[in-house]
Amino acid sequence: MFKKLFIAFVAMSMAVQTVVPFAAQAQSGSWSQLQATAAWVYDDYKVERLDFSDAAFAGPLSLGENVVIAKAAGYCLTVAGCERYDLYSLKNGLAMFLGNVPHETVDEERFLDNGRDFVYINSTNEENNRWDVIDLDLETGTENVLLDEVFIDGVQDIDVVKDSGKYYFNPSLNWNNHSGFVNAVIYEYVQTSDSVKIVTNSYNQQNDDFQDIYNGKILSKMTFDSGYKQLWVYDTAADPRTMEAVPGTWTSKNEDIVGAHFRADGTIEFFDMYQRYIFDGQSTVAQGDNLSWYRTRDESLQVVNSRMAWLDSNDQLHLSGVDVDLDLGTIGYPSLFKLTENSFFYASGNQGKKYDFATGLTTTYPFVVTDVLDNAMVGEDASGNIWYKNTESGRQINLGFGSGAVISDSMHVYWLGVDGEVYEATLSLNAMTGTSEIAAVKISGDSRVYLVLDDTAFWITNEEVYFTWFNSWADVTTVSATAFSSYKQGGQATFAPGTRLKLAGDPKVYMVGSDNKLHWITTQLIAYNIYGQEWNKDIVEFNMADTTSLFFGSSIVNESDVLSI
């Protein structure tokens, strides 16, 4: 279903285009450091409370493999009815300004409906009758104009959807600025004439609301001037084109149709007055299910990739599609579920579960998964704890409290705190890969201390090296000579990976990598992003003569470089 851009917002934004306070300060495609108001540093990660200057914002939100946050445009803070956002991408501990976009674009279902493209429409003139369709690259901030100066007049609000290389517009039309019933139509862009045409002949007094498209068939919820509603199918692939009402969908003005969509086989599924129906092309059949009337649409219903998940009036969770039809019992706590293209994540009791569409297998987790990237997942448990889990190493870390956790890259997690602020966790290499078993031992009667790492003993020659591995001499365990002989001998111990070192007389700060090499941290910004505000504390100074087992490796020019050293 379209979420439309209101012309009042577009006209206003054009009027102040040369004096946009916040957007004008940022350059699209330029990365900048995120500002924090507080930071907490732990062994395997740090947490920062980000500063968004008390502005209204949406997110953080996962759009495909991108995490975005939308901050109310500066000029919107003092303009009634303004709903434009300054959109930012969050990655590698940095923020990149992407552009000024309509508020309805910051929506995951809309993003997926447009084929994982961030597509939106902007007016290009004060008359609001010329329109650009824009595809915003969330990786680079590049704006690609897909359609230029398309003429559509009399528009009050509008949105666009892209499907199989075609473009469809759903404007509400109000030439005389009247306050009565507003007509809305669905247009298709015609490339040969560089113009739009209505998808099929229809009644004059109606309001078409685009719901979905399947093989050229458009599903619309039509509202008549009487307030009554009905689902219609416009077949733009037929010759001549046809329009047919979906039988059994005539709905009174006090009721509504929600969640209408095409399933993978072309059948139509929807809720009418909270009851679920499927239209198979011939007849509309009630399925005996209902949609919760206690919860909002966003809380109770998700439609992704022709499948639907919903909560009924008894908080029973359901999942339907051509390939799946499951009743999953009472939703657990927190009352979360997330439908994706490949999996379904949901709360069950005090745990989280994942149903895999490809295999049909269900996996249980100690928290409800809210986002996944490669081998990492994040989520929320029944107590409001935010969790990170690496499925390859098995490492699991409690990051804090809040909701809506998302992953932007292998090292960074974002969520909304219980105080309404956005938090960022930066994970160490150990957090992502797991830690080896380590111990400090000495042989009875011998003063030498050894680091035991994965059944190999390394002699620790000085306390500077020792305290990069351990917090106290109390960590040293005395073992017998016989027990010690079971360890392999690894020579001299070096500084622990992650240790910051500074050569005497050299201002450069180095990090010891897991490859036992010294890697120059090239900027203070990178050091801050890795270690936090106290990046310049506890730096170990040494001379090259102090060790013969460290060599220089590649430089760290961005935060993600630590993953490869």
C-alpha positions in Angstrom: 0.0 0.0 0.0 1.3 3.5 -0.9 2.2 5.9 1.8 1.9 9.2 0.1 3.9 12.4 0.0 1.8 15.4 0.8 2.2 18.3 -1.5 2.1 20.8 1.4 5.4 19.4 2.5 7.0 19.4 -0.9 5.9 23.0 -1.6 7.3 24.1 1.7 10.6 22.4 1.2 11.0 24.0 -2.2 10.3 27.4 -0.8 13.1 27.1 1.7 15.4 25.0 -0.5 18.2 27.6 -0.3 18.1 27.9 3.5 17.6 24.4 4.7 19.3 24.6 8.1 20.3 21.0 8.8 20.5 19.4 5.3 22.6 22.3 4.0 25.3 21.6 6.6 25.8 18.0 5.4 27.2 16.9 2.0 25.6 13.9 0.5 28.0 11.0 0.3 30.4 12.4 2.9 31.1 10.4 6.1 31.4 12.2 9.4 31.9 11.2 13.0 28.9 10.4 15.2 28.8 12.6 18.3 28.1 10.9 21.6 26.9 12.4 24.9 28.2 9.4 27.0 30.3 6.3 26.6 30.9 3.1 28.5 33.9 0.9 27.7 33.9 -2.9 28.5 36.3 -5.7 27.8 34.8 -6.8 24.4 32.8 -3.8 23.4 31.9 -0.2 24.0 28.5 1.5 24.2 27.9 5.2 23.3 24.7 7.3 23.6 24.5 9.2 20.4 23.6 12.9 20.2 20.7 13.8 17.9 20.2 17.3 19.4 16.7 16.5 20.8 15.4 16.5 17.2 12.5 14.1 16.3 13.8 11.1 14.5 12.8 7.7 13.1 14.9 4.6 13.5 17.5 3.2 13.6 16.0 1.1 10.9 17.4 -1.8 8.8 16.8 -1.4 5.0 18.3 -4.4 3.4 21.9 -4.4 4.5 21.8 -0.7 5.3 21.0 0.9 8.7 19.5 4.4 8.4 18.2 7.0 10.8 15.9 9.8 9.8 16.1 13.1 11.6 13.4 15.7 11.2 14.6 18.2 8.7 15.8 21.4 10.5 13.2 23.6 8.9 10.4 21.1 9.9 11.0 21.8 13.6 9.1 25.1 13.3 6.7 24.4 10.4 3.4 22.8 11.3 2.6 19.8 9.2 6.1 19.3 7.9 7.1 15.7 7.5 10.4 15.7 5.6 13.4 13.8 7.0 17.2 14.2 6.6 18.2 10.6 6.1 21.6 9.2 7.3 23.3 5.9 6.8 25.2 4.5 9.8 28.2 2.3 9.1 31.7 1.7 10.6 30.9 4.1 13.4 30.3 7.0 11.0 27.3 8.7 9.6 26.7 9.7 6.0 24.1 12.3 5.0 22.0 10.7 2.2 19.5 13.4 1.4 16.2 15.0 2.3 13.4 12.6 1.7 9.6 12.3 2.3 8.8 10.7 5.7 6.9 7.8 4.2 10.0 6.4 2.5 11.5 5.4 5.9 9.6 2.1 5.9 11.0 -1.4 5.5 7.9 -2.9 3.9 7.9 -0.1 1.3 11.6 -0.6 0.6 11.1 -4.3 0.0 8.0 -3.6 -2.2 10.2 -1.5 -4.4 12.6 -4.4 -5.0 15.1 -3.2 -2.3 15.4 0.2 -4.0 15.0 3.4 -2.1 12.6 5.1 -4.6 10.7 8.3 -4.0 9.1 11.2 -5.9 9.8 14.9 -5.6 8.1 18.0 -7.1 10.5 20.1 -9.2 8.4 23.3 -9.5 6.2 25.6 -7.4 3.1 24.6 -9.4 3.6 21.0 -8.3 2.9 19.5 -11.7 6.4 18.3 -12.7 7.9 15.3 -10.9 11.2 13.5 -10.6 11.4 9.9 -9.6 14.6 9.3 -7.7 16.5 6.2 -6.7 18.7 6.9 -3.7 21.8 4.7 -3.3 22.0 4.0 0.5 25.6 2.9 0.2 27.0 6.1 -1.5 24.3 8.7 -1.1 24.1 9.0 -4.9 20.8 10.2 -6.3 19.8 8.6 -9.6 17.0 10.3 -11.4 14.9 7.5 -12.9 12.2 9.7 -14.5 12.7 13.4 -15.1 10.0 16.1 -15.1 7.0 13.8 -15.4 3.8 16.0 -15.8 1.0 15.2 -13.3 -1.3 18.1 -12.5 -3.7 18.8 -9.7 -1.8 16.7 -7.2 -2.6 16.9 -3.5 -0.5 13.9 -2.4 1.3 11.3 -4.3 3.6 8.2 -4.2 5.3 6.0 -6.7 6.1 2.3 -6.9 8.6 0.6 -9.2 7.9 -2.9 -10.5 9.6 -4.9 -13.2 11.0 -1.8 -14.8 7.6 0.0 -14.8 6.5 3.0 -12.7 3.1 3.5 -11.2 1.8 6.7 -9.6 -1.0 7.0 -7.1 -1.9 10.7 -6.8 -4.9 12.2 -5.0 -6.2 15.0 -7.2 -7.6 18.3 -5.9 -7.4 21.1 -8.5 -9.7 23.5 -6.6 -8.4 22.9 -3.1 -11.8 21.9 -1.9 -12.4 20.0 1.4 -14.8 17.4 0.2 -14.2 14.0 -1.3 -10.9 13.7 -3.0 -10.5 11.7 -6.2 -7.4 9.5 -6.5 -6.3 7.5 -9.5 -3.5 5.1 -10.5 -1.3 6.2 -13.4 1.2 4.2 -15.4 4.3 5.9 -16.9 4.5 5.4 -20.7 8.1 5.6 -21.9 7.3 6.2 -25.5 5.4 9.4 -24.8 7.2 10.4 -21.6 3.8 10.8 -20.0 1.4 9.0 -17.7 -2.0 7.5 -18.4 -4.7 6.1 -16.1 -4.3 2.3 -15.9 -7.9 1.7 -16.9 -11.2 3.4 -17.3 -12.9 3.9 -13.9 -15.6 5.9 -12.1 -15.3 9.6 -11.6 -16.1 9.7 -7.9 -13.6 7.2 -6.4 -10.4 7.1 -4.5 -8.0 4.4 -5.7 -5.4 3.3 -3.1 -2.7 1.1 -4.7 -2.2 -2.1 -2.6 0.0 -4.5 -4.7 1.0 -5.7 -8.1 1.5 -9.2 -9.6 2.3 -9.9 -13.3 0.8 -6.6 -14.4 -2.3 -7.0 -12.3 -2.8 -4.1 -9.9 -4.7 -4.6 -6.7 -6.5 -1.4 -5.5 -8.7 -0.5 -2.5 -11.3 1.7 -4.0 -13.2 4.2 -1.8 -16.4 5.7 -3.2 -17.8 9.2 -2.3 -20.3 7.4 -0.1 -17.4 6.1 2.0 -18.0 2.5 1.0 -14.9 0.5 0.0 -14.1 -2.4 -2.4 -11.1 -4.3 -3.7 -10.5 -4.1 -7.5 -8.1 -5.8 -9.8 -6.8 -3.9 -12.9 -5.1 -6.2 -15.4 -2.7 -4.0 -17.4 -1.3 -7.0 -19.2 -4.6 -7.9 -20.8 -5.5 -6.6 -24.2 -7.9 -4.9 -23.9 -7.2 -4.0 -20.2 -9.8 -5.1 -17.7 -11.0 -4.0 -14.3 -13.0 -6.3 -12.0 -14.2 -6.0 -8.5 -13.1 -8.7 -6.0 -16.4 -10.4 -5.0 -17.5 -10.2 -1.4 -15.4 -7.1 -0.6 -18.1 -4.4 -0.6 -17.4 -2.8 2.8 -19.3 -0.1 4.7 -17.8 3.2 5.4 -17.4 2.4 9.1 -15.3 -0.7 8.3 -12.0 -1.2 6.5 -9.9 -3.6 4.4 -6.3 -4.0 5.5 -3.3 -6.1 4.5 -4.6 -6.7 0.9 -1.9 -8.4 -1.2 -1.2 -10.9 -3.9 0.1 -14.3 -2.8 2.8 -16.1 -4.8 0.2 -17.9 -6.9 -1.8 -14.7 -7.8 -4.5 -15.3 -5.2 -5.5 -12.4 -3.1 -5.4 -12.4 0.7 -6.8 -9.6 3.0 -8.6 -8.7 6.2 -12.1 -7.2 5.9 -13.6 -6.0 9.2 -10.8 -8.0 11.0 -11.8 -11.3 9.3 -9.3 -13.0 6.9 -10.3 -13.9 3.4 -8.7 -15.4 0.3 -9.9 -14.8 -3.3 -8.8 -17.6 -5.6 -9.9 -15.9 -8.8 -13.4 -17.3 -8.6 -14.8 -16.8 -5.1 -13.8 -15.1 -1.9 -13.7 -17.6 1.1 -13.5 -16.7 4.8 -10.5 -18.5 6.4 -11.9 -18.5 10.0 -9.1 -16.2 11.3 -9.2 -12.7 12.6 -6.8 -9.8 13.1 -6.3 -8.2 16.5 -8.5 -5.2 17.1 -6.6 -4.4 20.3 -3.3 -3.6 18.5 -2.3 -1.1 15.8 -1.7 -2.3 12.2 2.1 -2.0 12.7 2.0 -4.0 15.9 -0.3 -6.8 14.6 0.3 -7.3 10.8 3.3 -7.7 8.4 3.3 -8.5 4.7 6.6 -9.3 3.0 7.3 -11.1 -0.2 3.7 -12.4 -0.7 3.6 -13.9 2.8 1.7 -12.5 5.8 2.2 -12.7 9.6 -0.4 -11.4 12.1 -1.7 -11.5 15.6 -5.3 -12.3 16.2 -7.6 -11.0 18.9 -6.3 -13.6 21.4 -2.7 -12.7 20.6 -2.3 -16.0 18.7 0.5 -15.7 16.1 -0.2 -16.8 12.5 1.9 -17.1 9.4 0.4 -17.7 5.9 1.6 -18.0 2.3 1.3 -20.4 -0.6 4.2 -22.4 0.9 3.4 -22.0 4.6 0.3 -22.0 6.8 1.2 -22.0 10.5 -0.5 -21.3 13.8 2.3 -20.6 16.2 0.5 -20.2 19.4 0.4 -17.3 21.8 3.0 -14.6 21.1 5.7 -14.6 23.7 7.2 -11.6 25.5 8.3 -9.2 24.3 5.4 -9.3 21.8 7.8 -9.2 18.8 7.8 -10.8 15.4 9.7 -10.0 12.2 8.8 -11.3 8.8 11.7 -11.3 6.3 12.1 -12.6 2.8 13.8 -15.8 3.9 12.9 -16.3 7.6 10.3 -15.5 10.3 11.5 -14.5 13.7 9.1 -14.4 16.7 8.7 -14.5 20.4 7.6 -17.8 22.0 7.3 -17.9 25.7 10.4 -16.2 27.1 12.5 -17.3 24.1 12.9 -16.4 20.4 12.4 -18.7 17.4 13.3 -18.6 13.8 11.4 -20.4 11.1 13.3 -20.9 7.9 11.2 -20.9 4.7 13.7 -22.9 2.6 14.2 -25.8 5.1 11.0 -25.6 7.2 13.2 -25.9 10.3 12.6 -24.0 13.5 15.6 -22.8 15.6 15.3 -21.5 19.2 17.3 -18.6 20.6 17.4 -17.0 24.1 16.1 -13.7 22.6 13.8 -12.5 19.8 16.0 -11.8 16.7 15.4 -8.3 15.2 18.1 -8.1 12.6 20.7 -10.4 11.0 23.8 -9.7 9.0 26.1 -12.6 7.8 27.0 -14.6 10.9 25.7 -12.1 13.4 22.3 -11.4 14.9 20.9 -9.1 17.4 17.6 -9.0 19.3 15.7 -8.4 22.5 14.8 -10.7 25.4 11.8 -10.7 27.8 13.6 -8.3 30.2 14.4 -5.7 27.5 18.1 -6.7 27.2 19.7 -6.1 23.8 21.8 -9.1 22.7 24.4 -9.8 20.1 25.2 -13.3 19.0 27.8 -14.6 16.5 26.5 -17.8 15.1 29.9 -18.9 13.9 31.9 -18.4 17.1 29.0 -18.9 19.5 29.8 -15.7 21.3 26.8 -14.0 22.9 27.0 -10.5 24.6 24.4 -8.5 26.5 24.9 -4.9 25.2 22.3 -2.9 27.1 18.6 -2.2 27.4 16.1 -1.0 24.8 14.4 -2.2 21.6 14.7 -2.3 17.9 18.3 -3.5 17.6 19.8 -3.5 14.1 23.3 -4.3 12.7 25.0 -1.9 10.3 28.2 -3.8 9.7 30.3 -6.6 11.4 31.3 -4.3 14.3 28.4 -2.0 15.0 24.9 -2.4 16.5 22.3 0.3 17.0 19.2 0.4 19.1 16.7 2.7 20.8 17.2 2.9 24.5 14.5 3.0 27.2 15.2 6.7 27.5 14.3 7.3 23.9 18.0 7.9 22.8 19.9 6.0 20.1 22.8 3.8 21.3 25.7 2.4 19.4 27.8 -0.7 20.4 31.2 -1.2 18.9 32.3 -4.8 19.1 35.9 -5.9 19.4 37.5 -8.6 17.3 37.2 -11.0 20.3 33.5 -10.4 20.5 33.0 -11.4 16.9 35.4 -14.3 16.7 35.4 -15.7 20.2 38.3 -15.8 22.7 40.9 -18.5 23.1 41.4 -20.2 26.5 44.1 -18.4 28.3 45.8 -18.8 31.7 48.8 -17.4 33.6 50.9 -20.2 35.2 54.2 -20.7 36.9 56.1 -23.8 37.9 56.4 -24.5 41.6 59.7 -23.1 42.8 60.3 -21.0 39.6 59.6 -17.3 39.4 59.0 -17.2 35.7 55.4 -16.7 34.5 54.0 -18.1 31.4 51.0 -17.4 29.2 49.1 -20.6 28.3 47.2 -20.0 25.1 45.4 -23.0 23.5 47.7 -25.5 25.3 50.9 -23.7 24.3 53.0 -21.9 26.9 54.7 -18.6 26.2 57.3 -17.0 28.5 56.2 -13.6 29.7 59.4 -11.5 30.0 58.0 -8.4 31.7 55.0 -7.0 33.5 54.1 -4.6 30.6 53.3 -7.7 28.4 51.7 -9.5 31.4 49.1 -6.8 32.1 47.9 -6.7 28.5 46.7 -10.2 29.1 45.7 -10.2 32.8 44.4 -7.8 35.3 46.3 -9.0 38.4 49.2 -11.1 39.6 46.5 -13.0 41.5 45.6 -14.6 38.2 48.8 -16.7 38.2 48.3 -20.3 39.0 51.1 -22.5 40.3 51.4 -25.9 38.6 53.7 -28.9 38.9 56.6 -29.5 36.5 54.8 -32.6 35.3 51.7 -30.6 34.5 53.7 -27.9 32.8 55.5 -30.4 30.6 52.1 -31.2 28.9 52.1 -27.8 27.3 53.8 -27.1 23.9 56.6 -24.5 24.1 55.9 -21.3 22.1 58.8 -19.1 22.9 58.4 -15.5 24.1 54.9 -14.0 24.7 54.1 -10.7 22.9 51.5 -8.1 23.7 47.9 -9.1 23.6 45.9 -8.4 20.4 44.3 -5.0 20.7 47.0 -3.5 22.8 47.9 0.1 21.9 51.7 0.6 21.7 53.8 3.7 21.2 57.5 3.6 20.3 59.6 5.9 22.4 60.2 9.1 20.5 57.5 8.3 17.9 54.0 10.0 18.1 52.3 7.2 16.2 50.0 4.8 18.1 50.0 1.2 17.0 47.6 -1.7 17.6 48.8 -5.2 18.1 46.9 -7.4 15.7 46.0 -11.0 16.1 48.8 -11.6 13.5 51.3 -10.3 16.2 52.2 -7.4 14.0 52.1 -3.6 14.8 49.5 -1.7 12.8 49.6 2.1 12.8 46.2 3.7 13.7 46.4 6.5 11.1 43.9 9.0 12.6 42.5 10.0 16.0 39.0 9.5 14.6 39.7 5.8 13.9 41.3 5.4 17.3 38.2 7.0 18.9 35.8 4.7 16.9 37.7 1.6 18.0 38.5 2.5 21.7 36.2 5.3 22.6 36.8 8.6 24.3 39.8 7.2 26.3 41.6 5.9 23.2 44.7 7.8 24.3 44.8 6.3 27.8 46.8 3.2 28.8 49.1 3.3 25.8 52.2 1.2 26.4 55.5 2.8 25.5 58.3 0.5 24.5 61.6 0.4 22.7 62.3 -1.8 19.7 65.0 -3.5 21.7 62.4 -4.6 24.2 61.1 -7.3 21.9 62.3 -9.1 18.8 59.0 -10.8 18.0 57.0 -7.9 16.8 57.0 -6.6 13.2 55.2 -3.8 11.4 52.1 -4.7 9.4 49.5 -2.8 7.3 48.1 0.5 8.5 44.6 0.9 9.9 42.9 3.4 7.6 39.4 2.6 8.6 37.7 0.9 11.5 36.8 -2.3 9.6 40.5 -2.9 9.0 40.9 -4.5 12.4 38.9 -7.5 11.2 41.7 -8.5 8.8 44.7 -8.1 11.1 
